[in-house]
Amino acid sequence: MTSKNIKTYLPWIDFLRILACFMVLISHSCDAFVGTFDNSSTFHQGVFWGSIVRACVPLFAMMSGILLFPVQTDVATFYKKRIGRILVPLLFWSIVLPLTFFYLSELY
């Protein structure tokens, strides 16, 4: 018996995930230096490194496309399978974060 849903392991995708995660960390770390906008050397270094690692977001999008391709199900099944994993955290954080922000802003 053979199964059509055999998943092959792609080790280079794991390497790209690790690289993209570090690129996201560097990107967010550069924001503090770029936010000053004072034309200093630290501002220029922040802009430089932030620009170098800005490819992390398209890299994650391309990896998602590679891992989802080829889709072997119809569109309805594809979205039903994923909507709960996306909608539940989206609703949760859409409620919790504003409430937390409001609560913390009242404390300080």
FENWO-V367311 format. One line per field, one symbol per residue. ss: DSSP state (~ for helix, > for strand, _ for the rest). Layout:
BEGIN
ss=???
END
This chain:
BEGIN
ss=__________~~~~~~~~~~~~~~~~~~~~~~~~______~~~~~~~~~~~~~~~~~~~~~~~~~~~~______~~~~~~~~~~~~~~~~~~~~~~~~~~~~~~~~~_
END
